[in-house]
Amino acid sequence: MTSSTPLGTKRDPNNPSLSDRLASVLPQGYNFGVYHLSTPPTRTDPLYSAPPNERPDKTYCETHFLAVSIDAQNDATTGSKRASPGADEAKQSRKRVLVLGLEVLVFTTGYLTTIFVSKADSTGYLQLLKLPKGSPSPIREVSSTFINYLLEHRRRKDIQLAVSLFARAQAQYLFPGSVENRGKHVLDDWGLVRWWCKVLNPLLECQPARMLSGGEEGSSCKGYLIVPGLEDSEMRAFLPRTAASAANWVIGHPLERISHYTKKFDWVPVRCLIPGYPDDPKSRFRDELDDEAAKWKQNTGSWKSVKTLDQFWEMMAFRQECSSGRLTGFIWLVFDTESRAELSQNDLSKTHLAVASQPATSGGLSHTSLPALPPSTPPRRRIHLSVTSSLSSPLKDSSALESTVSTPPKLSTAKKKKKKKLTGRIIPRPPHIKTQLRNYLLDRPTSTAYYYWPVEGRGDKIVDEADYKRIVELLLHLDFSTLEKATGSTRRWIAEVGMGTDWGCEVTGTRKPSVTEKNGNGAMGQVTYLTTQVHQKGQASSKARGDASVENLTRTINVLGSGLVRRKKKDDENNAPASVTTAGNSDERSDAPTVNILGAGIVRKKR
């Protein structure tokens, strides 16, 4: 079942649509086809395992797929068959080929919104546009803009938001046969991790002041990077070289920061902090550790071999995805909207714990004079309660626990109603004839306590989960090895998704190309030319050197002088007579070029 976004929906002029955002970052004068596909929020398995005797979070997932195509008519190798001069001419001139595919999953709960970049791939046919050398990559600009678009339309007030992905180099993800295209530039592991950091860096530098709700003082925005098997100094080489990079990026992981269990409990098992994303290396490692713990009879919610997150990442370095010369980078962006009251409460509880941990001095300070601590249970006792007790929450007050244990449950005294015996004539129901097709995909609330699904953030085509899997499976069975096959596969995929109707939108780029010669830091490079002013040692005074330096600064372009051009002497000039002077007979002078020959007594022979 499919559906399109209503065309009569009014859009906020201050909030541009996806097509307007993409037009501002695409090169000027070039046409692109944009196809945005999405699914409604659907109940799915929780990302994080719940601690013992705790209910898992109610989780919803929606999938977004963005495909970008270009016009392939300007290339001479579009096909060997000649187009017909009639109606087929217009159809032949609109041949398109996909150049980019991006799949993003949005997981939402009552505590957290996670945007997970699942797959990204290109076909390599973007070279048909013949963009000027040095112009920004449209693939990187489109990826950054699309993630930013979803991020802005999925934010919720006082709800934490995180962007997560893992970078692993592979020849092809979404477009089969595209690796055979010579124009496709496949990055290695180091280049791919560095590329994704550049894609996500604008979200950290440009968005925090605009996207965070209310602009609270407690709001923060950080990027995290961890590459198992590398040192911190080696991982810093992947970060973008910008002025705010040192303050925006952290070498490490935010798994404890984005888990609401760490704010509720004093100690949380490691397995409850590892998310279960689809096709994720750390998720597969978590499943293997769960299978190992299943053989262990004690149900404490922890693993037998891995006890801390540091041990987990150390063992990840020896996994197949992260070892044998390969690198896998894990990247997060965390946007917090924590209020000042919550921050002060957390700081106060930390202060109480710090004071309570100090021993009593001889001055008379006793434990009774300490400030009252919030009701909590030590970690060791909580583990014991989770195994032997049937209580649901280990953080309840002791008085509430006693009342819960001492008070027996009340028995229901209501009598069950007896079923009424049906008698009389059986009247059949008339059949219900459907006169119009009803779309049940849009028949759901826009905002609930567990997700936010605005109209502006939906795709051009909305499909259910089964149709989406069929569409992606069709793409994985097409062929993009040659341009002729790629154009046919593109036409078939667009027709299958649209089911006979036109969908998608045409976007014309408005970004003016700026071709610059850049150095390593991204600034304009300065070309220096040699001049005739060559200063020899001891000949030019400091004042002359100062005048020359000022003159060099005022010049815009320095051209090599004609006096520095050395020409090869002709043979006639070389045959000119020259006076020969030996060592010891240097009194004779001549205007002609002289040749000094060492005497026989000066030559030192090797002993």
Secondary structure, 3 states (H helix, E strand, C coil): CEEECCCCCCCCCCCCCHHHHHHHHCECCCEEEEEEEECCCEEECCCCCCCCCCCCCCEEEEEEEEEEEEECCCCCCCCCCCCCCCCHHHHHCCCEEEEEEEEEEEEECCCEEEEEEEEEEECCHHHHHCCCCCCCCHHHHHHHHHHHHHHHHCCCCCCEEEEEEEECCCCCCCCCCHHHCCCCCCCCHHHHHHHHHHHHHHHHHHCHHHHCCCCCCCCEEEEEEECCCCCHHHHHHHCCCCCCHHHHEEECCCCCCCCCHHHHCCCCCHHHCCCCCCCCHHHHHHHHHHHHHHCCCCCCCCCCCCCCHHHHHHHHCCCCCCCCCCCCEEEEEEEECCCHHHHHHHHHHHHHHHHHHCCCCCCCCCHHHCCCCCCCCCHHHHHHHHHHCCCCCCCCCHHHHHHHHHCCCCCCCCCCCCCCCCCCCCCCCCCCCCCCCCCCCCCCCCECCCCECCCCCCCCEEECHHHHHHHHHHHCCCCCCCHHHHHHHHHHHHHHHHCCCCCCEEEECCECCCCCCECCCCCECCCCCCCCCCCCCCCCCHHHHHHHHHHHHHCCCCCCCHHHCCCCCCHHHHCCCCEEEECCCCCCCCCCCEEEECCCCCCCCCC
